[in-house]
Amino acid sequence: MAKGIFITATGTDVGKTYISALMLKHLRKTGLNAGYYKPVLSGALEKDGKLIPGDCDFVLKFAGLDLPPKNFVSYIYKEAVSPHLAALIENNPVELSKIISDYNDIKKQFDYVIVEGAGGIACPFRLDDKKILLPDVIKALNLDIIIVASSELGTINSTVLTTEYAKSHGINIGGIILNNFDPNNKMQCDNLKQIENLTGEKVLAAVKNNAQDIEFNLDIFKEI
């Protein structure tokens, strides 16, 4: 039975894609048949008139998977805006049923699946009569989350807010990963300590800038 984890973050450009790539690479290095899935991607690259899902392309290549990235994203939008707005501009609304179906198909190919979200924990995918926010997707896929957070000033506030929002929506948290961590920075070390203290969640890893590897306990994965 496939196992999976959902990677979200305290906001946009915190490092979800980078951490997803590190985690997928680690899983595959340990000999596990691990894969990747991103339900919705906005801000796709355009090459020769075709949209390239850059995040997915990066993750697969970083982990050594020679697979077509478009096969691992349900919705690809050109506009680099919130998914709900990109979908509206391009007249291609997100359907939760398609995300569930695509994820189930990908689960058949792998033993573990890293699922990467978009934006932060409250990111809207659709805001019309069929409102879909990121928590709706996470719960529909029946996954725990890992929260990627910055190591910099302000991360205590954003991480506490993210964890509380997730918990208020009935989402289980597998842990937190701090990105761009400097172990010689007293503030960042204290950030790590206080995030654990205030959220009650474990910091699974503190990833240094431009790290090429990460280690974590496979127990964070939830059997589906």
Beta strands, then each sheet from edge to edge (+ up, - down):
strand 1: 3-9
strand 2: 34-42
strand 3: 45-47
strand 4: 50-52
strand 5: 73-77
strand 6: 112-116
strand 7: 124-126
strand 8: 132-133
strand 9: 145-150
strand 10: 173-179
strand 11: 203-206
strand 12: 222-223
sheet 1: 5+ 2+ 6+ 1+ 9+ 10+ 11+
sheet 2: 5+ 2+ 6+ 1+ 12-
sheet 3: 3+ 4-
sheet 4: 7+ 8-
end
